[in-house]
Amino acid sequence: MEYLSSKAKQLNETVGKLTRQVHNLNQSKTTLVTQIVATHRELTAAKKELSDYSKGGPITITDHALTRYLERVLGLDMEEFGNQILTPQRRKLINDWGDGVYKFNEDEVILVRNHKVITVYTNEEEYRKKYGKNEKLRTLDT
């Protein structure tokens, strides 16, 4: 009888040990499945990118196409936006002073090269990050 209870105790310990091992293996399995899924996603993205480049690179959208989309599909009046950038007073100042960097109010920095507005920044700091600190801004509150 004592032999049976000793054997039952030993078997219970073995069952407990094996149960813990199965639990640990299941946790490892979950981690591995998660890693496999993530790696598979990365692999799929890399294959797609490689495929795009083998076809001449990823498809991009030109500024011209974006402008036409804004005008034709969304119905935005791009000329009106241009008139907001270059008001009559600003046109006159830029015509008089020529190329340069113009700061209008606190939220507009306009870069003019070859008598064309090249770009617009929302503040001086944004402009300085791109072009540095050397160029003098023409500051006008108009």
FENLIN-V185737 format. One record per helix or strand of 3 or more residues. SS is the DSSP state (helix for helix, strand for strand). FROM is the first residue (numbers start at 0). LEN is the number of residues. If there is no record, write none. Layout:
ss:SS from:FROM len:LEN
ss:SS from:FROM len:LEN
This chain:
ss:helix from:1 len:53
ss:helix from:62 len:11
ss:helix from:77 len:8
ss:helix from:87 len:10
ss:strand from:99 len:5
ss:strand from:107 len:6
ss:strand from:115 len:6
ss:helix from:123 len:8
ss:strand from:136 len:4
